[in-house]
């Protein structure tokens, strides 16, 4: 028997303990060990029940990710679960920690389930572009009913033990040691002569309107198909005998395995884990930090402070006046109230944070003891230089001085201090206590342990941290600026903002670029455009000023009630602003442009080509170290659809040669904007992909 499974007998109960740290992934050795353990229990005279329990942190956290993409090795998981369920012995799953994916499917193959109250279960396969493929779609609805079962599967969410008990997934909740719980429960079942109870032998749930459920799920998923195919698999559980339903589930699973969406989501899964793993930081210890300073208590500063407070850090927030400080405290209090309402913190934690952990001050000297200070003031280099001069004066030796700038030169900021090695960029995304992305911007003189501390802070705050080099806009905003220019060019040439938004939302973006601009505030883009014009635009560059008039009239998007859209009926009830198209038409006339029609396919292709081409320049210049850094930046900061993997993974899947051919075609009309990236040309010439670069890095 595999050394991953320990066999022990306690009277007439056999206990199979899984030992595959850290989370008991269902590797081949574990699967074989469970199979052999069931064989041994059934051959062991006098054994009448089996308990399956996990050692360490979890029951089973799911599949072994090291086996992804490799040929399946027997026994496969569906066969193992069917073998467990078919046992003449009573089989009990004793659950703790997480039971996810195949882990929950194993539990569903057992006859009874007991769990500690802190346990969580779930079937998150949709996050990999798949459906549960080892009986989950067939067994779970027999316990929960169709609607509740589909909610668990199509969202992929973690379900707490109490809810799982209410849904019928877990039979008993019991505090204590999982092994002891399972043994006692199995003995109780035997003492009460409880019947062997296989989920597959239960009646199927009542049917629903399957076509309506499929279409509604597809609409909610914004183009991702795997949640909707959960509906079809559950339909099979109702309409077919159990064995036939399993076959239908497995066929859907294998069909989804062949899709680009599955490939994109697997890429996102592994890249999210790889993005913070940088060779240059291996073995570099982060500096200690417990006390964080934040300068500026507007939306961004308050969000950064909230994120730090929620992670248990002490925060001193600096504002320039008592009134501004109180406004900042109110913003933080509102953020914390949301966390309290969602159960992220307890009432006692809420009160302690506002009463003790947060300090709001009006003088720089109060930051003297801070381990790390993040400025979140107005996006103006002169203003930031004044701030860093003050920080250089008051902060203790070894304190890290960070800027939350979105575009500005970190090296120029660092040069204003006597300690440039202690300076880095920490570019948060708004709202900072919600958005997952953090760009850690490493300057030319940033010390390695300072960079490591940036990543350590990101981990503490629960962020996906991406290393970025210094350039205008770093990774995300530099690429954003380029694909927004591509959108503006299409508008000058005949498309409308509303056609572009609709095409890109159909592609899978959460919001189109003009709706996003309204959400962020049109004044941000206006300030960038003015700065770049002051610095001097290349005479070959096309410029569009129609949006400037919106800002000059005080229309900055959602926060003023009007931008590209009119929000008079609320932020979610956006309707086109009738003032916008006349401004665009006047701009076209002033530039002597004759508009033409754009179809959705061309809109998406040009937009994505601009994104990929600039991203290739960003990687080629070393601003992003790997293509996956770009992909994670766009996924977590810019609403790129996860099921497409990221722009460079998308480019690999659609074909780099065809994309480069398109870019060269566009360059015939605008050679300056559409100059092909050298890296993209090199990859096509050598027959490589962006993913090949990820593997090299």
Residue pairs with C-beta under 8 A, 6 or more apart in sequence:
1 7
1 33
1 36
1 37
1 40
2 29
2 30
2 32
2 33
2 36
3 19
3 29
3 33
4 18
4 19
4 20
4 27
4 29
4 30
4 33
5 16
5 17
5 18
5 19
5 30
5 33
5 34
5 36
5 37
6 15
6 16
6 17
6 19
6 55
7 14
7 15
7 16
7 37
7 40
7 41
8 14
8 15
8 17
9 15
9 44
9 47
10 183
11 187
12 46
12 47
12 48
12 49
12 190
13 47
13 48
13 49
13 50
13 51
13 183
13 186
13 187
13 190
14 37
14 40
14 41
14 44
14 47
14 49
14 50
14 51
14 89
15 50
15 51
15 53
15 179
15 182
15 183
16 33
16 34
16 37
16 38
16 41
16 50
16 51
16 52
16 53
17 53
17 54
17 55
17 179
18 24
18 30
18 33
18 34
18 52
18 53
18 54
18 55
18 59
18 60
19 55
19 56
20 27
20 29
20 30
21 55
21 56
21 57
22 56
22 57
23 56
23 57
23 58
23 60
23 61
23 97
23 98
24 30
24 54
24 55
24 56
24 57
24 58
24 59
24 60
24 61
24 103
25 60
25 61
25 62
25 63
25 64
25 65
26 60
26 62
26 63
26 64
26 77
26 102
26 103
26 106
27 64
27 66
27 67
28 64
28 67
28 73
30 64
31 75
31 76
31 77
31 80
32 75
34 52
34 80
34 84
34 106
35 75
35 80
35 83
37 50
38 50
38 83
38 84
38 87
38 91
41 47
41 50
41 87
41 89
42 87
42 88
42 89
47 89
48 89
48 90
48 190
49 89
49 90
49 91
49 92
49 186
49 187
49 189
49 190
50 87
50 89
50 90
50 91
50 92
50 186
51 91
51 92
51 93
51 94
51 179
51 182
51 183
51 185
51 186
52 84
52 91
52 92
52 93
52 94
52 106
52 110
52 182
53 59
53 93
53 94
53 178
53 179
53 182
54 60
54 95
54 96
54 97
54 178
56 97
57 97
58 96
58 97
58 98
58 99
58 103
59 93
59 94
59 95
59 96
59 97
59 98
59 99
59 103
59 107
59 119
59 178
60 99
60 100
60 102
60 103
60 104
60 106
61 97
61 98
61 99
61 100
61 101
61 103
62 100
62 101
62 102
62 103
62 124
63 77
63 101
63 102
65 269
65 270
67 73
68 266
68 270
69 266
75 83
77 102
77 105
77 106
77 133
77 134
78 133
78 134
78 135
78 246
78 250
80 106
80 109
81 105
81 106
81 108
81 109
81 134
81 135
82 109
82 135
82 246
84 91
84 106
84 109
84 110
85 91
85 109
85 110
85 111
85 198
85 199
85 200
86 198
88 196
89 196
90 111
90 112
90 186
90 189
90 190
90 194
90 196
91 109
91 110
91 111
91 112
92 110
92 111
92 112
92 113
92 114
92 182
92 185
92 186
92 189
93 99
93 106
93 107
93 110
93 112
93 113
93 114
93 182
94 114
94 115
94 178
94 179
94 181
94 182
94 185
95 107
95 113
95 114
95 115
95 116
95 119
95 121
95 161
95 170
95 178
96 115
96 116
96 118
96 119
96 178
97 118
97 119
97 120
98 119
98 120
98 121
98 122
98 158
99 106
99 107
99 115
99 119
99 120
99 121
99 122
100 120
100 121
100 122
100 123
100 124
100 158
101 122
101 123
101 124
101 125
101 132
101 136
102 134
104 121
104 122
104 123
104 136
104 140
104 169
105 123
105 132
105 134
105 135
105 136
105 139
107 113
107 121
108 135
108 136
108 139
108 140
108 143
108 169
108 199
109 135
109 139
109 199
111 196
111 197
111 198
112 171
112 172
112 185
112 186
112 189
112 194
112 197
113 169
113 170
113 171
113 172
114 170
114 171
114 172
114 173
114 174
114 181
114 182
114 185
115 121
115 161
115 164
115 165
115 170
115 172
115 173
115 174
116 161
116 173
116 174
116 175
116 176
116 178
116 181
117 161
117 162
117 173
117 175
118 161
119 160
119 161
119 164
119 170
120 158
120 159
120 160
120 161
121 158
121 159
121 161
121 164
121 169
121 170
122 152
122 156
122 157
122 158
122 159
123 132
123 136
123 140
123 152
123 153
123 156
124 156
124 157
124 158
125 131
125 132
125 133
125 136
125 153
125 156
125 226
126 153
126 154
126 155
126 156
126 224
126 226
126 227
126 230
127 156
127 265
127 269
127 642
128 262
128 265
128 266
128 269
129 224
129 225
129 226
129 256
129 259
129 261
129 262
129 263
129 264
129 265
129 266
129 643
130 226
130 253
130 256
130 257
130 262
131 137
131 153
131 226
131 229
131 230
131 233
131 249
131 252
131 253
131 256
132 140
132 153
132 230
132 233
132 249
132 253
133 249
133 250
133 253
133 254
135 200
135 246
135 249
136 153
136 249
137 149
137 153
137 230
137 233
137 234
137 236
137 237
137 245
137 249
138 200
138 233
138 236
138 237
138 242
138 245
138 246
138 249
139 199
139 200
140 149
140 152
140 153
140 169
141 149
141 150
141 204
141 205
141 234
141 237
141 238
142 199
142 200
142 202
142 203
142 204
142 205
142 237
143 149
143 167
143 168
143 169
143 199
143 202
144 152
144 167
144 168
144 169
144 205
145 205
145 206
146 205
146 206
146 207
146 208
146 213
146 234
146 238
147 208
148 167
149 205
149 234
150 213
150 217
150 230
150 231
150 234
152 159
152 167
153 227
153 230
153 234
154 217
154 220
154 221
154 227
154 228
154 230
154 231
155 227
159 167
159 169
161 170
161 173
162 173
164 170
165 171
165 172
165 173
172 185
174 181
174 185
200 242
201 242
204 237
204 238
205 237
205 238
206 238
207 235
207 238
207 239
210 231
210 232
210 235
213 231
214 228
214 231
214 232
215 228
217 227
217 228
217 230
217 231
218 225
218 227
218 228
220 227
221 227
221 228
222 505
222 508
222 510
222 641
223 506
223 507
223 508
223 641
223 643
224 261
224 508
224 641
224 642
224 643
225 256
225 259
225 261
226 256
226 261
226 262
226 643
229 252
229 256
232 248
232 252
233 245
233 248
233 249
233 252
236 244
236 245
236 248
236 249
237 245
237 249
239 245
240 248
256 262
260 644
260 653
261 643
261 644
263 645
263 649
263 653
264 642
264 643
264 644
264 645
264 646
264 649
264 650
264 653
265 642
265 643
265 645
267 628
267 631
267 645
267 646
267 649
267 691
268 631
268 632
268 635
268 642
268 645
268 646
268 649
271 628
271 631
271 632
271 646
271 694
272 464
272 632
274 628
274 694
275 464
275 465
275 466
275 628
275 629
275 632
276 455
276 458
276 459
276 464
276 465
276 466
278 455
278 467
278 625
280 448
280 451
281 448
281 451
281 452
281 455
284 448
284 449
284 451
284 452
285 449
285 452
286 449
286 452
286 453
286 455
286 456
287 371
287 372
287 398
287 400
287 449
287 450
287 452
287 453
288 371
289 313
289 371
289 372
289 400
289 453
289 456
289 457
290 313
290 314
290 371
291 313
291 314
291 315
291 316
291 369
291 370
291 371
291 372
292 305
292 308
292 313
292 314
292 315
292 316
292 370
292 371
292 372
292 373
292 374
293 315
293 316
293 317
293 318
293 367
293 370
293 372
293 373
293 374
294 301
294 304
294 305
294 308
294 315
294 316
294 317
294 318
294 373
294 374
294 375
294 376
295 301
295 317
295 318
295 367
295 373
295 374
295 375
295 376
295 377
295 387
295 391
296 318
296 319
296 375
296 376
296 377
296 378
297 305
297 317
297 318
297 319
297 324
297 325
297 327
297 328
297 329
297 331
297 332
297 360
298 328
298 331
298 376
299 331
299 430
299 431
300 376
300 404
300 428
300 430
300 432
301 317
301 328
301 376
301 377
301 404
302 317
302 328
302 331
302 332
302 335
303 335
303 428
303 430
303 431
303 432
303 433
303 434
304 374
304 376
304 404
304 428
304 432
304 433
305 315
305 317
305 328
305 332
305 358
306 332
306 335
306 336
306 339
306 432
306 433
307 428
307 432
307 433
307 461
307 462
308 315
308 461
309 315
309 332
309 336
309 353
309 357
309 358
310 336
310 339
310 344
310 345
310 353
310 433
311 460
311 461
311 462
313 357
313 460
314 357
314 359
315 357
315 358
315 359
316 359
316 360
316 361
316 366
316 367
316 370
317 325
317 328
317 329
317 332
317 358
317 359
317 360
317 361
318 361
318 362
318 363
318 364
318 366
318 367
319 325
319 327
319 328
319 360
319 361
319 362
320 362
321 362
322 362
325 360
325 361
325 362
326 360
328 360
329 354
329 358
329 360
332 354
332 358
333 354
335 431
335 433
336 345
336 350
336 353
336 354
337 350
339 345
339 350
339 433
340 346
340 347
340 350
345 353
359 366
361 367
364 390
364 391
364 393
364 394
365 394
367 373
367 391
367 394
367 395
368 394
368 395
368 396
369 396
370 395
370 396
370 399
371 399
371 400
372 399
372 400
372 402
372 453
372 457
373 391
373 395
373 399
373 400
373 401
373 402
374 402
374 403
374 404
374 426
375 384
375 387
375 388
375 391
375 402
375 403
375 404
376 404
376 428
377 383
377 384
377 387
379 405
379 406
379 407
379 408
379 524
379 527
381 408
381 409
381 412
381 413
384 403
384 405
384 408
384 413
385 413
385 416
388 401
388 403
388 413
388 414
388 416
388 417
388 423
389 416
389 417
391 399
391 401
391 417
392 401
392 416
392 417
392 418
392 419
395 401
398 422
399 422
400 422
400 423
400 424
400 450
400 453
400 454
401 417
401 419
401 422
401 423
402 423
402 424
402 425
402 426
402 454
403 410
403 413
403 423
403 424
403 425
403 426
404 425
404 426
404 427
404 428
405 413
405 425
405 427
406 427
406 473
406 474
406 477
406 524
407 472
407 473
407 474
407 477
407 528
409 470
409 472
410 423
410 424
410 425
410 441
410 443
410 446
410 470
411 420
411 443
411 444
411 445
411 470
413 423
414 420
414 423
414 443
414 445
414 446
417 423
420 443
420 445
420 446
421 445
421 446
421 447
421 450
422 447
422 450
423 443
423 445
423 446
423 450
424 440
424 441
424 442
424 443
424 446
424 450
424 451
424 454
425 439
425 440
425 441
425 442
425 443
425 468
425 470
425 474
426 438
426 439
426 440
426 441
426 454
426 457
427 438
427 439
427 441
427 468
427 474
427 476
428 435
428 438
429 435
429 437
429 438
429 637
430 520
435 636
435 637
436 462
436 463
436 464
436 636
436 637
437 463
437 464
437 466
437 476
437 632
437 633
437 636
437 637
438 454
438 457
438 458
438 461
438 463
438 464
438 465
438 466
439 465
439 466
439 468
439 474
439 475
439 476
439 633
439 637
440 451
440 454
440 455
440 458
440 465
440 466
440 467
440 468
441 468
441 469
441 470
441 474
442 451
442 454
442 467
442 468
442 469
442 470
443 470
444 470
451 467
454 465
455 465
455 467
458 464
458 465
459 465
464 632
464 636
466 475
466 624
466 629
466 632
466 633
467 624
467 625
467 629
468 474
468 475
468 623
468 624
468 629
468 633
469 621
469 622
469 623
469 624
470 623
471 478
471 618
471 621
471 623
472 478
472 481
473 479
473 480
473 481
474 623
475 618
475 623
475 624
475 629
475 630
475 633
476 633
476 634
476 637
476 638
478 614
478 618
478 623
479 611
479 614
479 615
479 618
479 630
479 633
479 634
479 647
480 638
481 528
482 610
482 611
482 613
482 614
483 513
483 607
483 608
483 610
483 611
483 614
484 513
484 517
484 525
485 542
485 610
485 673
486 606
486 607
486 609
486 610
486 611
486 673
487 497
487 500
487 513
487 514
487 607
488 544
489 542
489 544
489 670
489 673
490 500
490 598
490 603
490 606
490 607
491 497
491 500
491 544
491 546
491 584
492 542
492 544
492 584
492 587
492 588
492 591
492 593
493 593
493 595
493 596
493 598
494 595
494 596
494 597
494 598
495 598
495 603
496 581
496 584
497 512
497 514
497 564
497 576
497 580
497 584
498 514
498 576
499 598
499 600
499 603
500 512
500 513
500 514
500 603
500 607
501 511
501 512
501 513
501 514
501 515
502 512
502 600
503 512
503 600
503 603
503 604
503 607
504 512
504 513
504 603
504 604
504 607
505 511
505 512
506 600
507 604
507 608
507 641
508 640
508 641
508 643
508 644
509 639
509 640
509 641
510 639
510 641
511 519
511 639
513 607
514 564
514 565
515 564
515 565
515 574
516 639
517 525
517 557
517 563
517 564
518 557
518 558
518 563
518 564
518 565
518 567
518 574
519 557
519 558
520 557
521 556
521 557
521 558
521 559
522 547
522 550
522 551
522 555
522 556
522 557
522 563
522 564
523 551
523 556
525 547
526 547
526 548
526 551
529 548
533 543
537 543
538 672
540 671
540 672
541 672
541 673
542 670
542 673
544 587
545 587
546 580
546 583
546 584
546 586
546 587
547 583
549 583
550 556
550 563
550 564
550 579
550 580
550 583
554 560
555 562
555 563
555 577
555 579
556 563
557 563
557 564
557 565
558 567
558 571
561 567
561 568
562 568
562 577
562 579
563 577
564 576
564 577
564 580
565 574
565 575
565 576
565 577
566 574
566 575
566 576
566 577
566 578
567 573
567 574
569 575
588 594
588 595
605 662
606 666
608 647
608 650
608 651
609 659
609 662
609 663
609 666
610 673
610 674
611 634
611 647
612 647
612 648
612 650
612 651
612 659
612 680
613 663
613 674
613 676
613 677
613 680
614 677
615 624
615 627
615 630
615 634
615 647
615 648
616 648
616 677
616 679
616 680
616 683
616 690
617 677
617 678
617 679
618 624
618 630
619 625
619 626
619 627
619 629
619 630
619 648
619 679
619 690
619 693
620 677
620 678
620 679
624 630
624 633
625 697
626 693
626 694
626 697
627 646
627 648
627 649
627 690
627 691
627 693
627 694
628 646
628 648
628 694
630 646
630 647
630 648
631 640
631 645
631 646
631 647
631 648
631 649
632 646
634 640
634 646
634 647
635 642
635 646
640 646
640 647
644 650
644 653
645 653
648 690
649 690
649 691
651 659
651 690
652 689
652 690
652 691
656 680
656 683
656 684
656 689
656 690
657 684
659 680
660 676
660 680
660 681
660 684
663 674
663 676
663 680
664 674
664 676
666 674
667 674
667 675
667 676
682 688
683 689
683 690
683 692
683 693
